[in-house]
């Protein structure tokens, strides 16, 4: 595997906890907006009444492009991770999501640091295809998050 591909996969794996957090935050945001707008929501076209509150929330999520992208990312990476052998999944989780070092993982699993590194690389090789499948969507998410950070900094600077 080329070093560039390895780096792409590793960077995606490192971003997954933040993607999951963004997904949860977006879901909560849409739910809160939906609850506020529930009483003023229009009737369903061709229907006899309004959507129920859970249906209204679901409808808003279906029509929210950002939520749908985050859902796509979470579903795809979760499916890919579930395909890993348990031992590799544990190592990926500890290294990329819990940010433990190889030596810490090795101590916890009673393996050598070299063996943990080798197993982690094997896991990355198994995750190349699913990660490359979502790579462009992850890049779009990164740009959107970066823009939000810059916007917040600009607003904060205006307040000072």
N, C-alpha and C positions, 0 to 999 in steps of 0.2 A: 504494500500500500504506500502510495506517495505521502510524503510528510505533509503536504498541503491538505490532502484529504483527511489525514489523521487530525490535523489541527481544526479543521471545519467541524468534524464530529465531536471532538473534545469541547470546543467552544459551545456547540449546541447543547451538549450534556451539562455543561456548567451553567447554562442559561435556563435549564428546565425548571428549577425551583422558582425562579423569578417569573417564568411564563405561567406556571401554576398559580402563583400568587396574583398575577395580573388577571388570570381567568376568574379566580374567586372574587376579586375586587370588581371586575366588570359585571359579573353575575349579580352581586349585591347591589351595585349601582343601578342596573336595569330593574331589578326587583323593587328598589325604593322608588324609582321614577314611575314604574308601573302602578305601584300602590297609590302614589299621589295622584296620578292621572286616571285611576280606575273609575272614579265617580263621574268624570267628564268624558270618558271614552265613548266614541260613537257606536251606534248599533252595528251589528254584523251585517254586511251586504247580503241581502236575500234571507236573513234570519229574522226570527220573531223577537229577539231581544239582544241584550248585550252579552259579551263574553263574561264568563265567571272570572274572578280575580286570578286564579292560577292559569286559566286560558289566556288572559290578557298578558300576564308575565311571559308565558311561553311565546305568544305572538310577537311580543317586543324583542325577545331574544332571537327568534327566527329572522327578524328583519334587521338585526344589528350586525353589520359586517364585521366589526371588530370582535364581537363576541363569537361569531361564527369562525373567524380565523383562529382565535385562541382555543376554541373547542376542537377544531381540526388538529392543532398542534398537540394538545393534551391527549386526545384520543389516539393519534398516531404514535406518539412516543410511548404512551402507556402500553399499547399493543406490542410494540417492538420490545420493550423491556420485559413484558410477560413471556416473550418467546425465549429469553435468555435462560440458560441453566441456572438453577437457584444460586449456586456458588458465585457465578459471575454477576448475577443481579445484586447480591449482597455487596460485592466489591464495588460495583458501579454506584450503588446507593451511598455507600460510605465515602467513597472518594469524591464523587461529583456533587452529591446532594448534601452530605454532612461535612464535606471538606476536610476529611481526615487524610493524613499523609500515609504513604505506603507502609512506613514503619509501624504506624499505629494500627493499621488494618492487619498487618502481619502478626503483631503481638496478640490482637484480639482473636484471630483465627488460627493461631499456632502454625503459621507458615513463615517461610523466609521472605524477606523484603523483595528479593529477586523474583520469587515465584508469584507474589502478589502483582508485581509490575508486569510479568508475563501474562497472567490471567486478565489483568485490566486491558492490556493490548489486544488480547483475544476478544474480549467483550466489545471493544471499539471496532474491531474488524467485523464482528457480527452485526453491529449497528450502523455500518456505513450506508447501506442502501436505504433504510428508513430515515436516517438523518439527512441524506442528500435529497430525499423526497420532500422534506419539509424545510430545507435550507433557505429557499427564497422567502417563504412566509416568516421564518424566524428573522431573517434580515429586515423585512418590512416591520416586524414588531420592534426590533432594536431601534430602527430609525424613528418610529413613532414614540417610543419611550424616551429616546434622546431628545427629541423635539419637546416633549412635555417637560423634561428636566430643564432645558434651556428657557422655556416659557416661564417656568416657576422662578428661575434665577432672575430673569428680566423683571418680573413682577416684584420680587423681593428688593431688587436694586432700586426700583421706582419708589418703594415705600421708605427707603432710607434717606 
